[in-house]
Amino acid sequence: MPSRATLYAALVLLTIAIRVAYIADRQPFREPQGDEMERAARSVATYGVIGHVFDPDWSTPAQPSAHVAPLYPMLIGSMFYLFGWDTFAGRAAQEGLSLLATVLMLVLLPRIAERLHLHVAAGWIAAFTLALFPVNIWLEATGAWEQPYAALALLAVLLLFCRASDEAWESRQTGVFLGLAVGITALLSPQIVPAAILMFAAEFLLRRGLRRRIATAGIILALVAGAVITPWVIRNWIELGGFVPVRSNFGLELMMGNNPYANGITFGTTLNDAHNMYHRYHPYTNVQERDRLLQIGELAYMHEKQQQGLQWIGEHPFRTIALTARRFLLYWFPPPVLWDPDSPVAVLKSLAVCGSLVATIACLGWLWSRGHDRAYLIAAALIGPSLPYMITHVDIRYRYPITAVSAILAAHLCVVMWRARYHVLARPT
């Protein structure tokens, strides 16, 4: 059996080599002006402000925006400031940071499996499987979006909740660390925050004898997390003229997912279709919508879109229910259409993810039936990040943060089945 050091070294080398080879061979597609995170980062590097999210040709002054969470644009914006926008050095820094986040995520998996009271072997199997067969390699290799960092943040929050649970919520220091983790996660990828809320609620409801301690820790957690996001809230109040805790875009996303053309998928059809919903409704691609946003301001525009989405939901309740069911299936059992339609392996990716999800659900049900002490934390980590997309729309990158936890459960089920088979075969006749 190889030593842990050997396994870690092999894991790191495989993870990096496969993704660097992908970048060198494919030269992954990038929009000329970058995706919205990259546009915001370029604005940070050029003007020192998160803006230009909706302006493809930079024809207007840098309008402060809260359409994106601030942490990731600030991170890669600092890289663009140091090395230049759309230069080899700037891209290499962006891609290198994304690879680092991916490596850290995979390296954590054996430890995560151990803290979840699962087989450590499941963590190693999951890590090497995700290193060798990345179904979302574009996300991991390019750093165009924050999802690799969001996956790492979800694991960190899960680890801290496991630590707090093991300590019977006695340590106030762990409450402070949880508050820091939740606050930073909110500024990085706020869709992970519902997972933390569900984890805390599960601990509070299920561990009755510890409720006073948990409530005290919850107050500490909330105060620290609030302190972390307060500077961004103040910035938004000054620059945008209203209260925005993290992102301003909920109204737009709600309308994009609930309208006469919605089918549950973010773009409706494909990313490059000039007639998809993104081109029809989004201010980045639709000149009329962008002019409206500039005319009334970002907050008023997002509120207007929210009212349109809510009105459509109220007028079409049965269609909304059907769309919610469709979004549930798209998120948990993604069809090939969610990947690049030109990819020859889209079907294989869909089958791999769906198969993994079936094993994940089976394993979670088995753990729950046996009264496993971490089953509720695992369920919260899986379900929480999906909740915002059940009422908006689904893209394949949105489910990336749960990939690691899902892979551990699928691998744990395989280990349990193998051990059961081995014991049956080894039993004397």
Buried (B, 14 or more C-beta within 10 A) or exposed (E): EEEEEEBBEEBBEBBBEBBBEBBEEEEBEEEEBBBBBBBBBBBBBBBEBBBBBBBBEBEEEBBBBBBBBBBBBBBBBBBBBEBBBEEEEBBEBBBBBBBBBBBBBBBBBBEBBBBBBBBBBBBBBBBBBBBEEBBBBBBBBBBBBBBBBBBBBBBBBBBBBBBBBEEEBEBEEBBBBBBBBBBBBBBBBBBBBBBBEBBBBBBBEEBEEBBEBBEEBBEBBBBBBBEBBEEBBEBBEEBBEBEBBBBBBBBBBBBBBBBEEBBBBBBBBBEEEEEBBBBBBBBBBBEEBBEBBBEEBBBBBBBBBBEBBBEBBEEBEEBBEEBBEBBBEBBBEBBBBBBBEEEEEBEBBBEBBBEBBBBBBBBBEBBEEEEBBBBBBBBBBBBBBBBBBBBBBBBBBBBBBBBBBBBBBBBBBBBBEEEEEEEEEEEEE
